[in-house]
Amino acid sequence: MIHSHPTSIFCIIATEFCERFSFCGLRTILSLYLRNVLCLHENAATVVYHIFIMMCYAMPLVGAILADNFIGRYRVILYFSIIYLLGTLLTCCSAIPPLMLPPTTTSMIGLGLIATGTGGIKPCVAAFGGDQFRLPEENQRLQRFFSTFYCTVNLGGFMGMVVTPALRRSVMCFGDDTCYALGFGFPALLVLISIIIFVVGKPWYRIKKPRDNITLKFVSCAWYAAVKRMKHDSETDGPPCEHWLDHSIEKYGEKLVTDMKVVFAILYLYLPVPIFWSLFDQQGSRWTFQASRLRSEIFGVTLMPDQLQVMNPAMVLLMIPVCPGGVWPVFPDLPPLQKMFLGGMLAALAFMSAGILQIGIERSTLQVPGHHQTGLVFLNTLACPVDVSVRGEGVAPVEQHGTALMTPLPHRVHTLTVSCPVDCAGRVMKRHIVRADLKTVAGMFMPIVVGQNSDDQISFYFMDPNPFGKSLTGKPKLKVVYVGDTGPNKNVSIAVETDKRLSDIYYVSDAPIDHIGESAYMCMQPGKFKWRAQDAKGDMSGSGEGYLRTGGVYVLCLRERLGRLDAAILHAPNPPNELHLAWIVPQYLLVSVAEIMFAVSGLEFSFTQAPKSMKTITIAAWYVSVAFGNLIVILVAQTKIFESRATEFFVYAGFLALAMLVFLRMAQGYESRSVEGDGSSSESRPLLRHRSRVISVHSLSTTSTRAFSGASEASSTLWPARAAVRLGTPSSRSTGPPPTTLAKD
């Protein structure tokens, strides 16, 4: 298949492969970079991520207009690729601390340039590849080109989603156990390679000059008709026209107006479409954050949250053969609008599944007390069980070396009593009951270490108030607490080291307040760690090891007695992630089937129903629906109306289900049109009552089905004028090229 293509086609396919590899890899790690490195709140990270995606799918309008009316496709691809390269370099530099660049500002500028670059390229590459063929003589080669082109770019995107997160995690740089600089630098290198390949192929390209831009005519005609309709006076100008666009027939001609009526009927059906995209694109933001709250160890390997996004394209690839048009079709071959409705409802079910999973996550995670509440966390360092009572609230037994929580409690001064057996694991306690008053802090937990002093008396040691929140990255957090007396000039230090040789050292104060000192939290890699405590004179030393699991919040309590380490206990006030990664699979399965049913069918509908001269307009509107879908997510995240993420998911699901019911109602009144090669149209029976077999559109990509405009534009402009698009009615015929298998880029 490939060997018959000229050199120019190799260059174009290789260019798009590198670009898709770069973009999909960068986008996969972006949301975690915004949250974990730039330290944005999850809502803020979600907003920035969806603004970026929105720009990526708004800029194709600019690229298409420039290519069609001003500078041509070759220059648009070249110039926007350079902008793309500058954006990836800036984003990479923002992740290199020694450069001392303001990371947030530099990243935002870089992302803006990346969105501009990839958006401008998007509608031009496939069409530019189609320009290399002479039609109708090379129709068969054109079909082979599209098949090869889309399989190649889908492979590039899939590899980007797998390789880039692996590079980000497998390499340590700048004192961190992850390397976002490499995660962004590798895509920058790929963009540079794509530019070099594209420029090298110039001597073999067929470069066409810009033609008349139908987009500008479309806007001008619609504006003229709208203004004239508003100024229409029935008494002086006669009865109003049957359709508001008819007011522009005299100036723009009947053919253009007739085609525009078809397009506006399609655009009317697009109105509920953004709701679908508002849910679908949250795979890269909300669902990635949700995955960081799951236990992701599989066969001893810990997967990264950003790598889980690859489940969607992987499932799409696996399900292609069983979808309509595939090798072993299982799903019924329904009309496109019916498949879009079913796909939308499946996406709603996917978010219902995500909401149910979120409830499980919230129930298995320690919840921070409310504004007027507090909580108590007891960390028992004794080798025997103790009983803790809070006056007016109850009693909590704490097992040896165990942890107990009492929450929520009212925010006020509480009287605490703790008791242990007189014989505590072979050690006689001179005082086995202690009582103390504790003033709490609203919205926080009050951690209390239960231990013994040098006189073998049970004692309370109060830590600083703490929310015990899980890390944003999903990594386990560790705090070191030292209980006892160090004395002057002892210089006690506690070193913690991971298997990757990354270490943190905590220096204990010579005079710890209330005989307790605590370090800041350290984000660690899941797995084994080692610790070692010692003083400057070598009088006190000790070592040990522990195991940290994903999502856990740990406290390593070291207790000193008579100048020696008496105990070392690892507590987990907020336990590690309990729910397994397998629970997220149903929602990805549902959204993958939804993508095939909704997105691919929507593109098929747009392609078959739009007049030849207006295919660019309809695909541009499809892009705009993606941008508006991301805008919905931005507005919801900014309003912060949902305190529970599960509630937010359920509301999204209900809203999409309602939108799909409205869409079904709108679709029932739509009259299908068979579009001739010259752009004229004729009405036929409702589309919902017959099957469209003009084209087999398959989803093979790792990004989104919506990136289709390049192919549709190329197909619509390169097929011979006499070609007729067959809608599946018994009397229709197709005199054009054979059906094209298309996919998303």
C-alpha positions in Angstrom: 0.0 0.0 0.0 2.7 2.5 1.0 5.3 1.6 -1.6 3.2 3.2 -4.4 3.0 6.6 -2.8 5.4 9.3 -4.0 8.1 10.8 -1.8 5.8 13.7 -0.9 3.3 11.4 0.7 6.0 9.8 2.9 7.0 13.3 4.1 3.4 14.3 4.9 2.6 11.1 6.8 5.8 11.3 8.8 5.2 14.9 9.6 1.7 14.2 11.0 2.9 11.1 12.9 5.5 13.2 14.8 2.9 16.0 15.4 0.3 13.6 16.8 2.9 11.7 18.9 4.0 15.1 20.3 0.5 16.5 21.0 -1.1 13.4 22.5 1.9 12.8 24.8 2.0 16.4 26.0 -1.7 16.6 26.6 -1.6 13.3 28.6 0.7 14.7 31.2 -0.6 18.2 31.2 -3.3 18.1 33.8 -0.9 16.5 36.4 1.8 19.0 35.6 -0.6 21.9 36.2 -1.7 20.4 39.5 1.5 18.8 40.9 4.2 21.1 39.6 2.5 24.5 39.2 0.5 23.7 42.3 -2.8 24.8 40.9 -6.0 23.7 42.6 -7.8 20.9 40.9 -10.5 23.3 39.7 -7.9 25.7 38.4 -6.0 22.9 36.7 -9.2 21.7 35.1 -10.0 25.2 33.8 -6.5 25.7 32.3 -6.6 22.3 30.7 -10.0 22.9 29.1 -9.0 26.4 28.0 -6.1 24.8 26.2 -8.3 22.1 24.5 -10.8 24.8 23.6 -8.1 26.9 21.9 -6.9 23.8 20.0 -10.3 23.3 18.5 -11.1 27.0 17.8 -7.8 27.8 16.0 -8.6 25.4 13.1 -11.0 28.1 11.8 -8.1 30.5 11.6 -5.9 27.9 9.9 -8.6 27.0 7.3 -9.3 30.6 6.4 -5.7 31.5 6.0 -5.0 28.4 3.9 -8.0 28.8 1.6 -7.9 32.5 1.1 -4.5 33.9 1.8 -1.2 31.9 2.0 -2.1 28.3 1.1 -1.8 25.0 3.0 1.9 24.6 2.7 2.7 27.9 4.4 0.0 27.5 7.0 1.5 24.1 8.0 5.1 25.4 8.0 4.3 28.7 9.9 2.0 27.2 12.5 4.5 24.3 13.0 7.2 26.9 14.0 4.7 28.5 16.4 4.1 25.0 17.8 7.8 24.4 18.2 8.3 27.6 20.1 5.4 26.6 22.4 6.8 23.2 23.2 10.3 24.7 23.9 8.8 27.3 26.3 6.8 24.6 28.1 9.9 22.5 28.4 11.9 25.4 29.8 9.2 26.2 32.3 9.9 22.7 33.9 13.6 23.3 34.2 14.2 25.0 37.6 17.8 26.1 37.0 16.6 28.4 34.3 14.8 30.5 36.9 11.9 31.2 34.6 8.5 32.0 36.1 7.0 28.6 35.6 3.3 29.5 35.6 3.7 32.4 33.2 6.1 30.6 30.9 3.9 27.5 30.8 0.7 29.5 30.0 2.5 31.3 27.1 3.9 28.0 25.9 0.5 26.3 26.0 -1.1 29.2 24.1 1.5 28.9 21.3 1.0 25.1 21.2 -2.8 25.5 20.9 -2.3 28.0 18.1 0.1 25.8 16.3 -1.7 22.5 16.5 -5.0 24.1 15.8 -3.8 25.9 12.7 -2.2 22.7 11.3 -5.2 20.5 12.0 -7.5 21.3 9.0 -4.6 21.4 6.5 -2.4 18.4 6.7 -4.8 15.7 5.3 -6.1 18.1 2.7 -2.5 19.0 1.7 -1.8 15.2 1.3 -4.9 14.9 -0.9 -3.6 17.8 -3.1 -0.7 15.5 -4.2 -3.0 13.3 -6.3 -4.4 14.1 -9.7 -8.1 13.3 -9.8 -10.0 11.4 -11.1 -7.0 9.4 -12.5 -5.6 8.7 -9.0 -8.8 8.0 -7.1 -7.6 4.6 -5.9 -4.2 6.0 -4.7 -6.1 8.8 -2.8 -8.1 6.1 -0.9 -4.9 4.3 0.0 -3.4 7.5 1.1 -6.2 8.3 3.5 -6.1 4.8 4.9 -2.4 4.9 5.5 -2.5 8.5 6.7 -5.0 7.9 9.5 -3.6 4.6 10.6 -0.2 6.2 10.9 -1.4 9.3 12.9 -3.5 7.2 15.1 -0.5 5.0 15.9 1.5 8.2 16.6 -1.1 9.5 19.1 -1.4 6.1 20.8 2.4 5.9 21.2 2.5 9.4 22.6 0.0 8.6 25.3 2.0 5.5 26.4 5.6 6.7 25.9 5.5 10.3 27.2 4.1 9.5 30.7 6.6 6.7 31.0 9.5 9.0 30.2 8.1 11.6 32.6 8.3 9.0 35.4 11.2 6.8 34.6 13.8 9.5 34.7 14.9 11.6 37.7 16.0 15.1 37.1 16.6 18.3 39.2 16.3 16.4 42.5 12.8 15.1 41.7 11.7 11.5 41.1 9.8 12.7 38.0 11.0 14.6 35.0 8.4 16.8 33.3 11.2 18.6 31.5 11.8 15.4 29.6 8.1 14.8 29.3 7.8 18.2 27.5 11.2 18.1 25.8 10.7 14.9 23.9 7.5 16.3 22.2 9.5 19.4 21.3 12.1 17.3 19.6 9.4 15.5 17.7 7.9 18.8 16.5 11.4 19.9 15.3 11.8 16.6 13.4 8.4 17.0 11.8 9.3 20.5 10.6 12.6 19.2 9.1 10.8 16.3 7.3 8.1 18.6 6.0 10.6 21.1 4.6 12.8 18.4 3.1 9.8 17.2 1.1 9.1 20.6 -0.6 10.7 19.8 -4.0 8.2 16.9 -4.4 5.0 18.7 -3.3 2.2 19.9 -5.5 1.5 23.2 -3.9 -1.9 24.8 -4.9 -2.6 28.5 -4.7 -5.5 29.6 -2.4 -8.9 29.5 -4.0 -12.1 31.5 -3.4 -13.0 31.2 0.3 -16.5 29.9 0.8 -16.3 30.6 4.5 -16.2 34.4 3.9 -19.1 34.1 1.5 -21.1 32.1 4.0 -20.7 34.7 6.7 -21.4 37.6 4.4 -24.5 36.0 2.9 -25.9 35.1 6.4 -25.2 38.6 7.7 -26.8 40.2 4.7 -29.9 38.0 4.9 -30.3 38.6 8.7 -30.0 42.4 8.4 -32.4 42.5 5.5 -34.9 40.3 7.4 -34.8 42.6 10.4 -35.4 45.6 8.2 -38.2 43.9 6.3 -41.6 45.7 6.4 -44.6 43.7 5.3 -46.6 46.7 4.2 -44.0 48.2 1.9 -41.9 45.2 1.0 -44.6 42.7 0.7 -45.0 39.3 2.5 -41.9 37.9 4.2 -39.9 35.2 2.4 -40.5 31.6 3.3 -37.0 31.3 4.7 -34.9 34.2 6.2 -32.0 33.3 3.9 -34.1 33.9 0.8 -33.6 37.6 1.4 -30.1 37.2 0.0 -30.9 35.3 -3.2 -30.9 38.4 -5.3 -27.4 39.3 -4.3 -25.7 35.9 -3.7 -27.6 33.6 -6.0 -30.0 30.7 -5.5 -27.3 28.0 -5.4 -25.4 29.5 -2.5 -28.6 30.2 -0.5 -29.9 26.7 -1.1 -26.7 25.1 0.1 -26.7 27.4 3.2 -30.2 26.3 4.1 -28.9 22.7 4.2 -26.0 23.8 6.4 -28.2 25.7 8.8 -30.5 22.7 9.2 -27.3 20.7 10.2 -26.1 23.4 12.5 -29.5 23.4 14.3 -28.9 19.8 15.2 -25.4 20.7 16.5 -26.9 22.8 19.3 -26.9 19.9 22.0 -23.6 18.5 20.8 -21.3 20.6 23.0 -22.8 18.9 26.1 -21.3 15.6 24.9 -17.9 17.1 24.5 -18.1 18.7 27.9 -18.2 15.2 29.3 -15.9 13.4 26.9 -12.9 15.7 27.3 -13.0 15.3 31.1 -11.0 12.1 30.6 -7.9 14.3 30.6 -8.8 16.3 33.7 -11.4 15.1 36.2 -11.0 11.4 35.3 -7.2 11.6 35.6 -7.5 13.2 39.0 -10.0 10.5 40.0 -7.5 7.8 38.8 -4.9 9.3 41.2 -7.2 8.2 44.1 -7.2 4.5 43.0 -4.9 1.7 43.9 -3.1 1.1 40.6 -0.7 -1.7 41.3 -1.0 -4.5 38.7 1.3 -7.5 38.8 3.7 -5.5 41.0 3.8 -2.5 38.6 2.3 0.8 39.7 0.6 2.6 36.8 0.5 6.3 36.6 -2.8 8.2 36.5 -2.0 9.9 33.2 -1.3 6.6 31.6 -4.8 5.4 32.3 -6.1 7.8 29.6 -4.8 5.2 27.1 -7.6 2.9 28.0 -10.0 4.9 25.8 -8.1 4.6 22.5 -7.1 1.1 23.3 -10.7 0.1 23.8 -11.8 1.9 20.7 -9.2 0.0 18.7 -10.4 -3.3 20.1 -14.1 -2.5 19.4 -13.7 -1.3 15.9 -14.1 -4.8 14.4 -17.5 -5.3 16.2 -18.9 -1.9 15.2 -21.0 -1.2 12.1 -18.7 -1.5 9.1 -16.2 -3.6 11.0 -15.1 -7.2 10.4 -17.5 -8.8 12.9 -20.3 -6.2 13.4 -22.3 -6.7 16.6 -24.0 -3.4 17.0 -26.9 -2.6 14.7 -26.2 -0.4 11.7 -28.6 2.4 12.6 -29.0 5.8 10.9 -26.3 8.3 12.1 -28.7 10.4 14.2 -30.0 7.4 16.1 -26.4 6.3 16.8 -25.6 9.7 18.0 -28.5 9.6 20.4 -27.5 6.2 21.7 -23.8 7.3 22.0 -24.9 10.4 24.1 -26.9 8.2 26.4 -23.9 5.8 26.9 -21.7 8.8 27.7 -24.3 9.8 30.4 -24.1 6.3 31.8 -20.3 6.6 31.8 -20.6 9.6 34.1 -23.1 7.8 36.3 -20.5 5.1 36.7 -17.8 7.7 37.4 -20.1 9.2 40.1 -20.7 5.9 41.7 -16.9 5.3 41.8 -16.4 8.7 43.3 -18.8 7.9 46.1 -16.7 4.9 46.9 -13.5 7.0 46.8 -15.0 9.6 49.1 -16.2 7.0 51.6 -12.8 5.2 51.7 -10.9 8.5 52.2 -10.6 10.5 55.3 -12.9 13.5 54.9 -11.7 16.9 56.4 -14.1 18.1 59.1 -16.6 20.9 58.3 -16.2 24.6 59.1 -17.6 24.2 62.6 -16.4 20.7 63.3 -13.1 19.1 64.2 -11.6 15.6 64.6 -9.2 13.7 66.9 -6.5 11.3 65.6 -4.9 9.1 68.2 -1.5 7.5 67.4 -0.6 4.8 69.9 3.1 4.2 70.3 2.7 1.8 73.2 3.1 -1.9 72.8 -0.3 -2.5 74.6 -3.8 -1.3 73.7 -5.2 1.9 75.3 -8.7 3.3 75.8 -9.4 7.0 74.9 -12.5 8.8 76.1 -13.7 12.2 75.2 -16.1 13.7 77.7 -19.6 13.9 76.2 -18.6 12.1 73.0 -17.7 8.5 73.8 -14.8 6.1 74.1 -12.4 4.8 71.4 -10.2 1.7 71.9 -6.8 1.9 70.2 -4.9 -1.3 69.6 -1.2 -1.5 70.2 0.8 0.6 67.8 -2.6 1.4 66.2 -4.4 4.5 65.0 -8.0 5.7 65.9 -10.1 8.5 64.7 -13.0 10.3 66.3 -14.8 12.6 63.8 -16.7 14.7 63.3 -16.8 16.4 66.7 -18.0 19.9 67.7 -15.3 22.5 67.7 -14.7 23.4 71.3 -12.4 22.5 74.3 -12.6 18.7 74.9 -11.5 16.8 78.0 -9.5 13.7 77.0 -8.7 10.7 79.2 -6.5 7.8 78.2 -5.7 4.6 80.1 -3.6 1.5 79.6 -3.0 -1.7 81.5 -0.6 -1.4 84.5 1.5 -4.1 82.9 2.0 -2.8 79.4 3.7 -5.6 77.4 6.0 -6.4 80.3 6.7 -2.9 81.3 5.1 -1.7 84.6 3.5 1.8 84.1 3.9 4.0 87.2 0.9 6.0 85.9 -1.5 4.4 83.5 -4.2 7.0 83.4 -3.8 10.6 82.1 -6.3 13.4 81.6 -5.9 16.7 79.6 -7.9 19.5 78.0 -7.5 20.2 74.3 -8.6 23.3 72.4 -9.5 22.2 68.9 -9.2 24.0 65.6 -12.2 24.1 63.3 -11.9 22.3 60.0 -8.8 20.4 61.1 -7.8 17.2 62.8 -6.0 17.3 66.1 -3.3 14.6 66.1 -2.4 13.2 69.5 0.5 10.8 70.2 0.0 8.4 73.1 3.3 7.4 74.6 5.3 7.2 77.8 7.9 9.5 79.4 11.2 8.6 80.9 9.5 7.9 84.2 7.4 5.2 82.7 4.2 7.3 82.9 1.6 7.3 80.1 1.6 10.7 78.4 -0.1 12.8 75.7 2.0 14.6 73.0 0.1 17.0 70.9 1.0 17.5 67.2 0.1 20.6 65.1 -3.4 20.6 63.6 -3.5 18.8 60.3 -6.0 18.0 57.6 -4.2 14.8 56.6 -5.0 15.4 53.0 -3.8 13.1 50.3 -1.1 14.3 47.9 -2.2 15.8 44.6 0.0 13.4 42.7 -1.4 10.3 44.4 2.1 9.6 45.9 2.2 8.6 49.6 3.0 11.4 52.1 5.3 10.8 55.1 5.8 13.0 58.2 8.5 12.1 60.8 7.5 12.8 64.5 10.2 12.6 67.2 8.9 12.2 70.8 11.3 12.7 73.7 14.2 14.9 74.8 17.2 15.5 72.7 19.3 17.7 74.9 21.7 20.5 73.8 24.2 19.9 71.1 23.1 16.4 70.3 22.1 17.3 66.7 19.7 14.4 66.2 18.9 13.8 62.5 16.5 11.4 60.8 17.2 10.4 57.2 14.6 8.8 55.0 15.6 7.2 51.7 13.6 5.5 48.9 14.7 2.7 46.6 15.6 5.3 44.0 18.2 6.7 46.4 16.2 9.9 46.9 16.5 11.0 50.5 15.2 13.6 52.9 16.8 14.6 56.2 14.9 16.0 59.2 16.9 17.7 61.9 15.3 17.6 65.4 15.4 20.7 67.5 17.7 20.6 70.6 14.7 21.7 72.7 11.5 20.4 71.1 8.3 22.1 72.3 6.3 19.9 74.7 8.8 17.1 74.1 7.7 16.6 70.5 9.1 17.6 67.1 7.7 17.0 63.7 8.9 17.4 60.1 7.0 18.7 57.1 5.4 16.2 54.8 7.6 14.5 52.3 6.1 13.1 49.0 7.6 9.7 48.5 7.6 7.0 45.8 5.3 4.0 46.6 7.2 1.0 47.8 9.9 0.4 50.4 11.8 3.1 52.2 14.6 3.1 54.8 15.1 5.4 57.7 18.1 6.0 60.0 18.2 8.2 63.1 21.4 9.3 64.9 23.0 12.1 66.9 26.3 13.8 66.5 28.0 11.9 69.3 26.7 8.5 68.2 25.0 7.8 71.5 21.6 7.4 69.9 21.2 5.6 66.7 18.6 3.4 65.1 17.4 2.3 61.7 14.5 0.5 60.0 12.4 0.3 56.9 8.7 0.5 56.0 6.4 0.2 53.0 4.3 3.0 51.5 1.3 2.5 49.3 -0.2 4.9 46.8 -2.3 7.6 48.3 -1.5 7.0 51.9 -0.7 9.7 54.5 1.8 8.3 56.9 3.3 9.4 60.2 6.6 7.7 61.3 6.7 8.1 65.1 10.1 7.7 66.8 10.1 7.6 70.6 13.1 8.3 72.7 13.6 7.1 76.3 16.6 7.5 78.5 18.7 8.6 75.5 17.9 5.6 73.4 15.3 5.0 70.6 12.6 3.1 72.4 10.0 2.6 69.6 9.5 3.3 65.9 6.0 2.9 64.6 4.5 3.8 61.1 0.9 5.1 61.4 -1.5 5.8 58.5 -4.1 8.3 59.7 -5.4 8.6 56.1 -5.1 5.1 54.7 -3.8 4.4 51.2 -6.1 4.1 48.2 -8.3 1.1 48.7 -10.4 0.9 45.5 -8.6 -0.9 42.7 -8.0 0.5 39.3 -10.4 -2.1 37.8 -13.4 -0.1 39.1 -12.6 2.7 36.6 -12.8 0.3 33.6 -16.6 0.4 33.2 -16.8 4.1 32.7 -13.9 4.0 30.1 -15.7 1.1 28.3 -19.0 3.1 28.2 -17.3 6.3 27.0 -15.4 4.4 24.3 -18.5 2.9 22.9 -20.2 6.3 23.2 -17.3 7.8 21.2 -17.8 5.4 18.3 -21.6 5.8 18.3 -21.7 9.6 18.7 -18.5 11.2 17.4 -18.0 9.0 14.4 -21.6 9.0 13.4 -21.7 12.8 13.8 -18.9 13.1 11.4 -20.6 10.7 9.0 -23.8 12.7 9.2 -21.9 16.0 8.6 -20.0 14.6 5.6 -23.0 13.0 3.9 -25.5 15.8 4.4 -23.5 18.9 3.8 -23.3 20.3 0.2 -19.9 19.9 -1.5 -19.2 23.6 -1.3 -20.1 23.7 2.4 -18.3 20.7 3.9 -15.6 23.0 5.4 -18.3 25.1 7.1 -20.0 22.1 8.7 -16.7 20.6 9.9 -15.7 24.0 11.2 -18.9 24.1 13.2 -18.1 20.6 14.6 -14.8 22.0 15.9 -16.7 24.9 17.4 -19.0 22.5 19.2 -15.9 20.9 20.8 -14.6 24.3 21.9 -18.0 25.2 23.5 -18.1 21.8 25.3 -14.8 22.7 27.0 -16.2 26.1 27.8 -19.0 24.5 29.7 -16.5 22.6 31.8 -14.6 25.8 32.5 -17.7 27.6 33.7 -18.8 24.8 35.9 -15.3 24.5 37.5 -15.1 28.3 38.0 -18.5 28.6 39.7 -17.5 25.9 42.3 -21.1 25.1 42.9 -20.4 21.4 43.7 -18.9 20.5 47.1 -18.9 16.8 46.1 -17.2 15.6 42.9 -19.7 12.7 42.8 -22.6 15.1 42.7 -20.9 17.0 39.9 -20.6 13.8 37.9 -24.2 12.9 38.4 -25.4 16.4 37.4 -23.3 16.1 34.2 -24.8 12.7 33.4 -28.4 14.0 33.9 -27.7 17.1 31.9 -26.4 15.1 29.0 -29.3 12.6 29.1 -31.7 15.6 28.9 -29.8 17.1 26.1 -29.9 13.8 24.1 -33.7 13.6 24.6 -33.9 17.1 23.2 -31.6 16.1 20.3 -33.8 13.0 19.5 -36.8 15.3 19.3 -35.0 17.7 17.0 -33.7 14.8 14.8 -37.2 13.5 14.3 -38.1 16.6 12.3 -35.0 16.5 10.2 -35.5 15.8 6.5 -32.5 14.0 4.9 -31.0 15.4 1.7 -29.1 13.7 -1.0 -26.4 16.1 -2.1 -25.2 16.1 -5.7 -21.7 16.7 -6.8 -22.5 20.2 -8.0 -23.7 21.2 -4.5 -27.4 21.2 -5.3 -29.7 19.4 -2.9 -33.0 17.7 -2.8 -35.1 16.7 0.2 -36.1 13.1 0.9 -37.7 11.2 3.8 -36.5 11.7 7.4 -33.0 10.5 8.0 -34.0 8.5 11.1 -36.0 6.1 9.0 -33.3 4.9 6.6 -29.7 3.9 6.8 -26.8 5.9 5.4 -24.2 3.8 3.7 -22.2 6.4 1.9 -19.1 6.0 4.0 -17.6 3.8 6.6 -16.1 6.0 9.2 -13.9 4.2 11.8 -12.4 5.6 15.0 -8.8 4.5 15.2 -7.3 7.4 17.1 -5.9 8.1 20.5 -7.3 11.6 20.7 -10.8 12.4 19.5 -13.0 11.6 16.6 -13.7 15.3 16.0 -10.3 15.9 14.3 -11.7 15.0 10.9 -11.9 18.2 9.0 -8.7 17.8 7.0 -10.0 14.5 5.5 -13.5 15.8 4.7 -12.1 19.0 3.2 -9.7 17.0 1.0 -12.4 14.6 0.0 -14.9 17.3 -0.8 -12.4 19.4 -2.9 -10.6 16.6 -4.6 -13.3 14.2 -5.8 -14.6 14.8 -9.3 -17.4 17.3 -9.7 -19.7 14.6 -11.2 -19.5 12.5 -8.0 -22.8 11.9 -6.2 -23.0 11.0 -2.6 -25.2 7.9 -2.0 -27.4 8.0 1.0 -28.6 4.4 0.8 -32.0 4.8 -0.9 -32.6 2.0 -3.5 -32.7 4.4 -6.4 -29.5 6.4 -5.6 -26.2 5.8 -7.4 -22.7 6.8 -6.7 -20.6 7.8 -9.7 -17.7 9.0 -7.7 -14.8 7.2 -6.1 -15.3 4.3 -3.8 -16.1 4.8 -0.1 -13.3 6.2 1.9 -12.4 4.9 5.3 -11.8 7.8 7.6 -10.7 8.3 11.2 -10.0 11.0 13.6 -6.6 12.6 14.0 
